[in-house]
C-alpha cells in the first residue's frame, strides 16, 4: 500500500471475504454462523491484507455488525396468502 492509498477498515475486508465466499455468506445471512470459529478461519486473510495483528474479538464484533445488515432488510415472502 502506498502513501496515497485509502486505508481499508477491518469491516470492509470482512465484508469482502464473507461476500466472496458462498458458504460464509450463507451461514451469516441465515444466522447460523459460529462467529468465533469464522473469525479464527478468516483472521489470517485479514491480517495479510492489513499487515498487522487483529484481535479475534474485533473480528467477531465486525461479523456481528455485518450480520445485522441482513436483519434490517425486509425480505419478500416466498408465497402470499389470499
N, CA, C and O atoms as a MOPAC input file, in Angstrom:
PM7 MOZYME 1SCF
protein

 N      0.84900 1    -1.16900 1     0.00000 1
 C      0.00000 1     0.00000 1     0.00000 1
 C      0.89500 1     1.23200 1     0.00000 1
 O      1.84300 1     1.32100 1     0.78000 1
 N      0.59400 1     2.16500 1    -0.86500 1
 C      1.38000 1     3.38600 1    -0.92800 1
 C      0.78500 1     4.45000 1    -0.01100 1
 O     -0.28800 1     4.27000 1     0.56500 1
 N      1.49400 1     5.53900 1     0.10800 1
 C      1.06000 1     6.64700 1     0.96800 1
 C     -0.29900 1     7.20400 1     0.54300 1
 O     -1.07600 1     7.66000 1     1.38100 1
 N     -0.58000 1     7.16600 1    -0.74500 1
 C     -1.79900 1     7.77800 1    -1.26400 1
 C     -3.00500 1     6.83800 1    -1.29900 1
 O     -4.12000 1     7.27300 1    -1.58800 1
 N     -2.79000 1     5.57000 1    -1.01100 1
 C     -3.91300 1     4.62700 1    -0.98300 1
 C     -4.80900 1     4.90500 1     0.21200 1
 O     -4.34600 1     5.26300 1     1.29500 1
 N     -6.09700 1     4.73100 1    -0.01400 1
 C     -7.06500 1     4.90700 1     1.07500 1
 C     -6.94600 1     3.72500 1     2.03700 1
 O     -6.92700 1     2.57600 1     1.59500 1
 N     -6.86500 1     3.98500 1     3.33500 1
 C     -6.80300 1     2.87700 1     4.28500 1
 C     -8.10400 1     2.06100 1     4.24500 1
 O     -9.19200 1     2.60900 1     4.07000 1
 N     -7.96700 1     0.77200 1     4.40800 1
 C     -9.11600 1    -0.12300 1     4.37200 1
 C     -9.41700 1    -0.56800 1     5.79200 1
 O     -8.51000 1    -0.94600 1     6.53300 1
 N    -10.67600 1    -0.52400 1     6.17000 1
 C    -11.05500 1    -0.92400 1     7.51900 1
 C    -11.18900 1    -2.44000 1     7.61100 1
 O    -11.35000 1    -3.13100 1     6.60500 1
 N    -11.11900 1    -2.93200 1     8.82900 1
 C    -11.29900 1    -4.36100 1     9.07000 1
 C    -12.68900 1    -4.78100 1     8.60500 1
 O    -12.84200 1    -5.84900 1     8.01200 1
 N    -13.69700 1    -3.96400 1     8.86200 1
 C    -15.06100 1    -4.29100 1     8.44000 1
 C    -15.15900 1    -4.42800 1     6.92400 1
 O    -15.83000 1    -5.33300 1     6.43000 1
 N    -14.50200 1    -3.54800 1     6.18600 1
 C    -14.53000 1    -3.63300 1     4.71900 1
 C    -13.89500 1    -4.93600 1     4.24200 1
 O    -14.40000 1    -5.57600 1     3.31800 1
 N    -12.80800 1    -5.32100 1     4.86100 1
 C    -12.13400 1    -6.56900 1     4.49000 1
 C    -13.02200 1    -7.76300 1     4.81600 1
 O    -13.14600 1    -8.68800 1     4.01200 1
 N    -13.63800 1    -7.74300 1     5.99500 1
 C    -14.52800 1    -8.83700 1     6.38500 1
 C    -15.69600 1    -8.94300 1     5.41000 1
 O    -16.06300 1   -10.04500 1     5.00200 1
 N    -16.27400 1    -7.82100 1     5.03700 1
 C    -17.38000 1    -7.84100 1     4.06600 1
 C    -16.93600 1    -8.43700 1     2.74000 1
 O    -17.67700 1    -9.20800 1     2.13000 1
 N    -15.74400 1    -8.09200 1     2.28800 1
 C    -15.22300 1    -8.65000 1     1.04100 1
 C    -15.05200 1   -10.16400 1     1.15300 1
 O    -15.45300 1   -10.90900 1     0.25900 1
 N    -14.45500 1   -10.61100 1     2.25700 1
 C    -14.20300 1   -12.04300 1     2.44700 1
 C    -15.51300 1   -12.81000 1     2.53400 1
 O    -15.68000 1   -13.82700 1     1.86100 1
 N    -16.44400 1   -12.33300 1     3.35600 1
 C    -17.71000 1   -13.04600 1     3.53800 1
 C    -18.56700 1   -13.01000 1     2.27900 1
 O    -19.23500 1   -13.99400 1     1.96000 1
 N    -18.55600 1   -11.90700 1     1.57100 1
 C    -19.35800 1   -11.78100 1     0.35800 1
 C    -18.81000 1   -12.62600 1    -0.78800 1
 O    -19.56100 1   -13.04200 1    -1.67000 1
 N    -17.51800 1   -12.87600 1    -0.77400 1
 C    -16.90800 1   -13.63200 1    -1.87000 1
 C    -16.90200 1   -15.14300 1    -1.62800 1
 O    -16.50200 1   -15.90700 1    -2.50700 1
 N    -17.33900 1   -15.57500 1    -0.45200 1
 C    -17.38400 1   -16.99900 1    -0.13200 1
 C    -18.83500 1   -17.39100 1     0.12700 1
 O    -19.43100 1   -16.95600 1     1.11200 1
 N    -19.40000 1   -18.20700 1    -0.75200 1
 C    -20.82000 1   -18.56800 1    -0.66900 1
 C    -21.17900 1   -19.24300 1     0.66100 1
 O    -22.25100 1   -18.99100 1     1.21000 1
 N    -20.30500 1   -20.08200 1     1.17200 1
 C    -20.58600 1   -20.78200 1     2.42800 1
 C    -20.63000 1   -19.80800 1     3.60200 1
 O    -21.56200 1   -19.84400 1     4.40500 1
 N    -19.63500 1   -18.94400 1     3.70200 1
 C    -19.60400 1   -17.94600 1     4.77700 1
 C    -20.81800 1   -17.02800 1     4.67600 1
 O    -21.49100 1   -16.76400 1     5.67200 1
 N    -21.09000 1   -16.54800 1     3.47300 1
 C    -22.19700 1   -15.62300 1     3.24500 1
 C    -23.52500 1   -16.25200 1     3.66200 1
 O    -24.33000 1   -15.62200 1     4.34800 1
 N    -23.74500 1   -17.48800 1     3.24500 1
 C    -24.99400 1   -18.18500 1     3.56700 1
 C    -25.14500 1   -18.40000 1     5.07500 1
 O    -26.23200 1   -18.21900 1     5.62300 1
 N    -24.06500 1   -18.78200 1     5.73600 1
 C    -24.12100 1   -19.02200 1     7.18500 1
 C    -24.43400 1   -17.74000 1     7.95100 1
 O    -25.23200 1   -17.74900 1     8.88800 1
 N    -23.80700 1   -16.64600 1     7.55100 1
 C    -24.05100 1   -15.36400 1     8.22200 1
 C    -25.46500 1   -14.88200 1     7.93400 1
 O    -26.17500 1   -14.45000 1     8.84200 1
 N    -25.87100 1   -14.95400 1     6.67700 1
 C    -27.19200 1   -14.47500 1     6.28600 1
 C    -28.29800 1   -15.24300 1     6.99600 1
 O    -29.30000 1   -14.65100 1     7.39900 1
 N    -28.13200 1   -16.55100 1     7.15500 1
 C    -29.16800 1   -17.35800 1     7.78500 1
 C    -29.10400 1   -17.32000 1     9.31400 1
 O    -30.00100 1   -17.82700 1     9.98800 1
 N    -28.04800 1   -16.72200 1     9.85500 1
 C    -27.93600 1   -16.57600 1    11.30300 1
 C    -27.41400 1   -17.80400 1    12.02100 1
 O    -27.57000 1   -17.91800 1    13.23700 1
 N    -26.79700 1   -18.72800 1    11.29300 1
 C    -26.31200 1   -19.95700 1    11.92900 1
 C    -24.78700 1   -19.99900 1    12.06900 1
 O    -24.22700 1   -21.01400 1    12.48300 1
 N    -24.12500 1   -18.90400 1    11.72600 1
 C    -22.66400 1   -18.87700 1    11.78400 1
 C    -22.15300 1   -18.86000 1    13.22000 1
 O    -22.70700 1   -18.16500 1    14.07200 1
 N    -21.10700 1   -19.61900 1    13.48300 1
 C    -20.37900 1   -19.55800 1    14.74400 1
 C    -19.28800 1   -18.51200 1    14.52200 1
 O    -18.27100 1   -18.79200 1    13.88700 1
 N    -19.50400 1   -17.30900 1    15.04700 1
 C    -18.62600 1   -16.18900 1    14.72200 1
 C    -17.20400 1   -16.35900 1    15.24500 1
 O    -16.26300 1   -15.86000 1    14.62900 1
 N    -17.03300 1   -17.03400 1    16.33800 1
 C    -15.67700 1   -17.26300 1    16.85100 1
 C    -14.91600 1   -18.19200 1    15.91200 1
 O    -13.76000 1   -17.93100 1    15.58000 1
 N    -15.55600 1   -19.26700 1    15.48600 1
 C    -14.90700 1   -20.19300 1    14.54600 1
 C    -14.64700 1   -19.51000 1    13.21200 1
 O    -13.59000 1   -19.69600 1    12.61000 1
 N    -15.60300 1   -18.72400 1    12.75200 1
 C    -15.44200 1   -17.99600 1    11.49600 1
 C    -14.29900 1   -16.98600 1    11.60400 1
 O    -13.49600 1   -16.84900 1    10.68000 1
 N    -14.23000 1   -16.28200 1    12.73100 1
 C    -13.15800 1   -15.30200 1    12.94600 1
 C    -11.78500 1   -15.96200 1    12.90500 1
 O    -10.84900 1   -15.42100 1    12.31400 1
 N    -11.66400 1   -17.12700 1    13.53000 1
 C    -10.38800 1   -17.85300 1    13.51700 1
 C    -10.01500 1   -18.27800 1    12.10100 1
 O     -8.83800 1   -18.30100 1    11.74100 1
 N    -11.01700 1   -18.61000 1    11.30700 1
 C    -10.78300 1   -19.05900 1     9.93400 1
 C    -10.31800 1   -17.92100 1     9.02400 1
 O     -9.42400 1   -18.11100 1     8.19900 1
 N    -10.92500 1   -16.73200 1     9.17400 1
 C    -10.60400 1   -15.62900 1     8.25800 1
 C     -9.52300 1   -14.68700 1     8.79700 1
 O     -9.06200 1   -13.80600 1     8.07000 1
 N     -9.11800 1   -14.85500 1    10.04200 1
 C     -8.10800 1   -13.98800 1    10.66300 1
 C     -6.80700 1   -13.89900 1     9.85300 1
 O     -6.30000 1   -12.79400 1     9.66000 1
 N     -6.25200 1   -15.01100 1     9.37500 1
 C     -5.00300 1   -14.89900 1     8.60100 1
 C     -5.15600 1   -14.04700 1     7.33500 1
 O     -4.25200 1   -13.28600 1     6.98800 1
 N     -6.27500 1   -14.16900 1     6.66000 1
 C     -6.50200 1   -13.38200 1     5.44900 1
 C     -6.61900 1   -11.89000 1     5.76900 1
 O     -6.08600 1   -11.05100 1     5.04300 1
 N     -7.31000 1   -11.57100 1     6.84600 1
 C     -7.45800 1   -10.16500 1     7.25900 1
 C     -6.09600 1    -9.57900 1     7.61000 1
 O     -5.74800 1    -8.49000 1     7.15600 1
 N     -5.32700 1   -10.30400 1     8.42000 1
 C     -4.00800 1    -9.81900 1     8.83400 1
 C     -3.06700 1    -9.67000 1     7.64100 1
 O     -2.23200 1    -8.76600 1     7.61400 1
 N     -3.20200 1   -10.54700 1     6.67000 1
 C     -2.38000 1   -10.45300 1     5.46200 1
 C     -2.71000 1    -9.17300 1     4.69400 1
 O     -1.81600 1    -8.50100 1     4.18100 1
 N     -3.98800 1    -8.84600 1     4.62100 1
 C     -4.41100 1    -7.66800 1     3.84600 1
 C     -4.06100 1    -6.34200 1     4.52400 1
 O     -3.74200 1    -5.36400 1     3.84700 1
 N     -4.12000 1    -6.30600 1     5.86300 1
 C     -3.83600 1    -5.03100 1     6.53300 1
 C     -2.43500 1    -4.98400 1     7.14100 1
 O     -2.01500 1    -3.95000 1     7.66000 1
 N     -1.72400 1    -6.08600 1     7.07700 1
 C     -0.33000 1    -6.17300 1     7.53400 1
 C     -0.15600 1    -5.81000 1     9.01000 1
 O      0.81600 1    -5.15400 1     9.38500 1
 N     -1.09700 1    -6.23900 1     9.83500 1
 C     -0.93500 1    -6.11700 1    11.29400 1
 C     -1.85400 1    -7.11600 1    11.98300 1
 O     -2.75700 1    -7.67900 1    11.36300 1
 N     -1.61000 1    -7.32900 1    13.27900 1
 C     -2.41400 1    -8.27200 1    14.05500 1
 C     -3.80600 1    -7.73200 1    14.29700 1
 O     -3.99900 1    -6.53200 1    14.49500 1
 N     -4.78300 1    -8.64300 1    14.27900 1
 C     -6.17200 1    -8.29600 1    14.55800 1
 C     -6.67300 1    -9.23800 1    15.63700 1
 O     -6.44700 1   -10.44600 1    15.56600 1
 N     -7.34500 1    -8.69700 1    16.62600 1
 C     -7.90200 1    -9.46200 1    17.72700 1
 C     -9.12100 1   -10.25000 1    17.24700 1
 O     -9.93400 1    -9.73700 1    16.47800 1
 N     -9.24300 1   -11.49600 1    17.70400 1
 C    -10.40200 1   -12.33500 1    17.35700 1
 C    -11.70400 1   -11.64400 1    17.75900 1
 O    -12.68800 1   -11.69800 1    17.02100 1
 N    -11.71400 1   -11.00000 1    18.91700 1
 C    -12.91200 1   -10.29800 1    19.38500 1
 C    -13.34700 1    -9.18900 1    18.43900 1
 O    -14.54100 1    -8.94400 1    18.26200 1
 N    -12.38100 1    -8.52600 1    17.83700 1
 C    -12.68200 1    -7.48100 1    16.86400 1
 C    -13.36600 1    -8.08000 1    15.64000 1
 O    -14.34300 1    -7.52900 1    15.13400 1
 N    -12.85100 1    -9.19900 1    15.17500 1
 C    -13.43200 1    -9.85900 1    14.00200 1
 C    -14.84300 1   -10.34000 1    14.31000 1
 O    -15.74800 1   -10.18100 1    13.49100 1
 N    -15.03500 1   -10.92700 1    15.48600 1
 C    -16.36600 1   -11.39600 1    15.88300 1
 C    -17.35300 1   -10.22000 1    15.91600 1
 O    -18.47200 1   -10.33200 1    15.41500 1
 N    -16.93600 1    -9.10700 1    16.50100 1
 C    -17.80700 1    -7.92600 1    16.57500 1
 C    -18.16000 1    -7.41500 1    15.18100 1
 O    -19.30700 1    -7.04800 1    14.92300 1
 N    -17.18800 1    -7.39000 1    14.29300 1
 C    -17.44300 1    -6.91200 1    12.92900 1
 C    -18.32600 1    -7.87500 1    12.15500 1
 O    -19.14100 1    -7.44000 1    11.34100 1
 N    -18.18200 1    -9.17600 1    12.38900 1
 C    -19.07300 1   -10.15900 1    11.75100 1
 C    -20.50300 1    -9.96400 1    12.22800 1
 O    -21.44700 1   -10.09300 1    11.45000 1
 N    -20.65700 1    -9.65700 1    13.49400 1
 C    -21.98900 1    -9.39500 1    14.04400 1
 C    -22.58800 1    -8.14200 1    13.40700 1
 O    -23.78000 1    -8.10200 1    13.10300 1
 N    -21.76300 1    -7.13100 1    13.21000 1
 C    -22.21600 1    -5.91300 1    12.53600 1
 C    -22.64600 1    -6.22700 1    11.11100 1
 O    -23.68200 1    -5.74800 1    10.64800 1
 N    -21.85900 1    -7.02500 1    10.42500 1
 C    -22.18000 1    -7.42200 1     9.05400 1
 C    -23.50100 1    -8.19100 1     9.01900 1
 O    -24.33000 1    -7.97300 1     8.13500 1
 N    -23.69000 1    -9.08600 1     9.98100 1
 C    -24.91300 1    -9.89500 1    10.05200 1
 C    -26.13400 1    -9.02300 1    10.30700 1
 O    -27.22300 1    -9.32400 1     9.81800 1
 N    -25.96600 1    -7.95200 1    11.06400 1
 C    -27.10200 1    -7.08000 1    11.36600 1
 C    -27.63700 1    -6.39400 1    10.11100 1
 O    -28.79300 1    -5.97200 1    10.08600 1
 N    -26.81900 1    -6.27800 1     9.07700 1
 C    -27.29400 1    -5.72800 1     7.80200 1
 C    -28.41300 1    -6.59100 1     7.23000 1
 O    -29.34700 1    -6.07200 1     6.61900 1
 N    -28.32200 1    -7.90000 1     7.42400 1
 C    -29.35700 1    -8.80100 1     6.92900 1
 C    -30.62900 1    -8.69600 1     7.76600 1
 O    -31.73300 1    -8.79700 1     7.23100 1
 N    -30.48100 1    -8.49700 1     9.06500 1
 C    -31.64100 1    -8.40200 1     9.94600 1
 C    -32.45100 1    -7.13900 1     9.71400 1
 O    -33.65600 1    -7.12500 1     9.96200 1
 N    -31.81200 1    -6.08300 1     9.24300 1
 C    -32.50200 1    -4.82600 1     8.99500 1
 C    -33.19300 1    -4.78300 1     7.64300 1
 O    -33.94400 1    -3.85000 1     7.35700 1
 N    -32.94800 1    -5.77100 1     6.82200 1
 C    -33.52900 1    -5.83200 1     5.49300 1
 C    -34.89500 1    -6.49700 1     5.56900 1
 O    -35.08600 1    -7.46200 1     6.30800 1
 N    -35.82800 1    -5.98300 1     4.81300 1
 C    -37.16800 1    -6.57900 1     4.74600 1
 C    -37.18200 1    -7.53700 1     3.56500 1
 O    -37.04100 1    -7.12700 1     2.41300 1
 N    -37.35400 1    -8.82900 1     3.86900 1
 C    -37.36400 1    -9.82500 1     2.82300 1
 C    -38.74800 1    -9.95800 1     2.20900 1
 O    -39.76000 1    -9.79100 1     2.89000 1
 N    -38.78500 1   -10.25700 1     0.93300 1
 C    -40.03500 1   -10.50400 1     0.25400 1
 C    -40.45300 1   -11.93700 1     0.54900 1
 O    -39.62700 1   -12.84300 1     0.44100 1
 N    -41.69800 1   -12.16800 1     0.91500 1
 C    -42.11700 1   -13.53000 1     1.21600 1
 C    -42.07700 1   -14.40300 1    -0.04300 1
 O    -42.25200 1   -13.90500 1    -1.15500 1
 N    -41.85300 1   -15.67900 1     0.13800 1
 C    -41.80100 1   -16.61500 1    -0.97400 1
 C    -43.19200 1   -16.92200 1    -1.50400 1
 O    -43.35000 1   -17.31900 1    -2.65900 1
 N    -44.18800 1   -16.74000 1    -0.66900 1
 C    -45.55800 1   -17.02400 1    -1.09100 1
 C    -46.48200 1   -16.01400 1    -0.42800 1
 O    -46.11000 1   -15.35500 1     0.54300 1
 N    -47.66900 1   -15.90400 1    -0.95400 1
 C    -48.64300 1   -14.96400 1    -0.41000 1
 C    -49.90800 1   -15.71100 1    -0.04000 1
 O    -50.29500 1   -16.67300 1    -0.70200 1
 N    -50.54000 1   -15.26300 1     1.01100 1
 C    -51.81200 1   -15.84000 1     1.41500 1
 C    -52.93800 1   -15.02100 1     0.78900 1
 O    -52.88500 1   -13.79100 1     0.77100 1
 N    -53.94600 1   -15.70600 1     0.28200 1
 C    -55.08200 1   -14.98300 1    -0.31100 1
 C    -56.11000 1   -14.64900 1     0.72800 1
 O    -57.13300 1   -14.04300 1     0.41100 1

